[in-house]
């Protein structure tokens, strides 16, 4: 029992000496408390989650639009069954003489 107390006291004194010599409080503060980079990373993560939610909403809207839109129509000739082509409009240019 006395040996255990002696060992604890010895370890505490060694730790205090190391802490004073190497200034471990500043290192502990830097490691355990949030600093500027931690705050920036949190902001980046928030922006990323917002962007992903927005992307999911846009993809849902696109899916709805695709289901509501009509399919592309193929014009088929009723007489021969061939595919019809669109007529090109003749350009009428008036020439001033």
C-alpha positions as CSV (number, residue, x, y, z in Angstrom):
1,X,0.0,0.0,0.0
2,X,2.8,2.4,0.9
3,X,4.6,1.3,-2.2
4,X,1.6,2.2,-4.4
5,X,1.3,5.7,-2.9
6,X,5.1,6.2,-3.3
7,X,4.9,5.2,-7.0
8,X,1.9,7.5,-7.6
9,X,3.7,10.4,-5.9
10,X,6.9,9.7,-8.0
11,X,5.0,9.6,-11.3
12,X,3.2,12.8,-10.5
13,X,6.4,14.6,-9.7
14,X,8.1,13.3,-12.8
15,X,5.1,14.4,-14.9
16,X,5.2,17.9,-13.4
17,X,8.9,18.2,-14.1
18,X,8.5,17.1,-17.7
19,X,5.5,19.4,-18.1
20,X,7.5,22.4,-16.8
21,X,10.5,21.6,-19.0
22,X,8.6,20.9,-22.3
23,X,5.6,23.2,-21.8
24,X,3.0,20.5,-22.3
25,X,0.1,22.8,-21.4
26,X,0.4,24.6,-24.8
27,X,0.6,21.3,-26.7
28,X,-2.4,20.0,-24.8
29,X,-4.4,23.2,-25.5
30,X,-3.5,22.9,-29.2
31,X,-4.4,19.3,-29.5
32,X,-7.6,19.2,-27.4
33,X,-9.2,22.6,-28.0
34,X,-10.6,23.6,-31.5
35,X,-8.4,26.0,-33.4
36,X,-8.9,28.0,-36.6
37,X,-8.4,25.0,-38.9
38,X,-10.9,22.9,-37.0
39,X,-13.5,25.7,-37.4
40,X,-12.8,26.0,-41.1
41,X,-13.2,22.2,-41.6
42,X,-16.5,22.3,-39.7
43,X,-17.7,25.1,-42.1
44,X,-16.5,23.1,-45.1
45,X,-18.3,20.0,-43.9
46,X,-21.5,22.0,-43.4
47,X,-21.3,23.5,-46.9
48,X,-20.6,20.1,-48.4
49,X,-23.7,18.5,-46.7
50,X,-25.8,21.4,-47.9
51,X,-24.5,21.0,-51.5
52,X,-25.2,17.2,-51.4
53,X,-28.8,17.8,-50.1
54,X,-29.3,20.3,-52.9
55,X,-27.9,17.9,-55.5
56,X,-30.3,15.2,-54.2
57,X,-33.3,17.5,-54.5
58,X,-32.3,18.5,-58.1
59,X,-31.9,14.8,-59.0
60,X,-35.4,14.1,-57.7
61,X,-36.8,17.1,-59.7
62,X,-35.1,15.8,-62.8
63,X,-36.6,12.3,-62.2
64,X,-40.1,13.9,-61.9
65,X,-39.6,15.9,-65.0
66,X,-38.5,12.8,-66.9
67,X,-41.5,10.8,-65.9
68,X,-43.9,13.7,-66.7
69,X,-42.4,14.5,-70.1
70,X,-43.7,12.9,-73.2
71,X,-41.5,10.4,-75.1
72,X,-39.8,11.4,-78.3
73,X,-42.1,10.8,-81.1
74,X,-41.1,9.0,-84.3
75,X,-43.1,10.0,-87.3
76,X,-44.1,7.0,-89.4
77,X,-45.7,7.1,-92.8
78,X,-49.0,5.3,-92.8
79,X,-48.8,4.2,-96.4
80,X,-45.3,2.7,-96.7
81,X,-44.2,2.5,-93.0
82,X,-41.0,4.4,-93.5
83,X,-39.9,7.1,-91.1
84,X,-40.8,10.5,-92.2
85,X,-38.4,13.4,-92.2
86,X,-39.1,17.0,-91.4
87,X,-39.6,19.3,-94.3
88,X,-37.2,22.1,-94.6
89,X,-38.7,25.5,-95.0
90,X,-37.9,27.3,-98.2
91,X,-36.3,30.6,-97.4
92,X,-38.1,33.4,-99.2
93,X,-35.7,36.2,-99.7
94,X,-37.1,39.3,-101.3
95,X,-34.6,40.9,-103.6
96,X,-34.8,44.6,-104.2
97,X,-33.9,45.5,-107.7
